[in-house]
Amino acid sequence: MLRAGLSESKNVRGCEVKIDGVSYQCFYEIMKYLYTGKFEILQQINGPNALPKVVEYLRIADKEFLEDVKILCEHKLISMCNLESF
């Protein structure tokens, strides 16, 4: 595979695969979910900056067809809604 002439095969020592549109933390947690089946990061996300993080997880879950993660993100977003947020 690494001899197929793809850009990843040209410099194996310093090989980087760039994934645009997703933060490292989000990518890490999604990969962790794919390997372990556990998606526990949403329990740790709180505070004023929580909304963009949850939305990022939801966006990636929707893009990659991860229905379980989408449902967890939707429940988290629902729990974040209150009269003050409108």
C-alpha positions as CSV (number, residue, x, y, z in Angstrom):
1,M,0.0,0.0,0.0
2,L,2.7,2.5,0.9
3,R,4.4,1.8,-2.5
4,A,1.4,2.8,-4.6
5,G,2.8,6.3,-5.3
6,L,0.3,8.1,-3.0
7,S,1.5,11.2,-1.3
8,E,1.7,9.3,2.0
9,S,4.2,6.9,0.6
10,K,6.7,9.4,-0.7
11,N,8.2,10.3,2.7
12,V,7.4,7.4,5.1
13,R,9.6,8.8,7.9
14,G,7.9,12.1,8.2
15,C,4.5,11.0,6.9
16,E,1.6,13.1,7.7
17,V,-2.0,12.6,6.6
18,K,-3.9,15.9,6.8
19,I,-7.5,15.7,7.7
20,D,-9.2,19.0,7.2
21,G,-12.3,20.2,9.0
22,V,-11.9,18.3,12.2
23,S,-9.9,19.0,15.4
24,Y,-7.4,16.6,16.8
25,Q,-9.5,16.0,19.9
26,C,-12.6,15.2,17.9
27,F,-10.6,12.9,15.5
28,Y,-9.0,11.2,18.5
29,E,-12.4,10.6,20.3
30,I,-14.1,9.3,17.1
31,M,-11.2,6.9,16.5
32,K,-11.3,5.8,20.2
33,Y,-15.1,5.1,19.7
34,L,-14.5,3.1,16.6
35,Y,-11.9,0.9,18.3
36,T,-13.6,0.6,21.8
37,G,-17.3,1.3,21.2
38,K,-17.1,3.9,24.0
39,F,-17.9,7.5,23.6
40,E,-17.6,9.1,27.0
41,I,-16.2,12.6,26.1
42,L,-19.6,14.2,26.1
43,Q,-19.9,13.7,29.8
44,Q,-16.8,15.8,30.3
45,I,-17.8,18.7,28.0
46,N,-19.4,21.5,30.0
47,G,-19.2,25.3,30.3
48,P,-19.6,28.2,27.9
49,N,-17.5,26.6,25.1
50,A,-19.4,23.3,25.2
51,L,-21.8,24.0,22.3
52,P,-19.2,24.3,19.5
53,K,-17.5,21.1,20.7
54,V,-20.7,19.1,20.8
55,V,-21.7,20.4,17.4
56,E,-18.4,19.4,15.9
57,Y,-18.8,15.8,17.2
58,L,-22.4,15.8,15.8
59,R,-21.2,17.1,12.4
60,I,-18.4,14.4,12.1
61,A,-20.8,11.6,13.4
62,D,-23.3,12.7,10.7
63,K,-20.7,12.8,8.0
64,E,-19.3,9.3,8.9
65,F,-22.7,7.7,9.5
66,L,-22.1,7.0,13.2
67,E,-25.7,6.9,14.4
68,D,-24.9,6.0,18.0
69,V,-22.6,9.0,18.4
70,K,-25.2,11.2,16.6
71,I,-27.9,10.2,19.1
72,L,-25.5,10.8,22.1
73,C,-24.7,14.3,20.7
74,E,-28.4,15.1,20.2
75,H,-29.2,14.1,23.8
76,K,-26.3,16.3,25.0
77,L,-27.6,19.2,23.0
78,I,-31.1,18.7,24.3
79,S,-29.8,18.7,27.9
80,M,-28.0,22.0,27.2
81,C,-31.2,23.7,26.1
82,N,-32.9,25.9,28.6
83,L,-34.9,29.2,28.7
84,E,-31.8,31.2,29.1
85,S,-30.2,29.8,26.0
86,F,-32.9,31.3,23.7
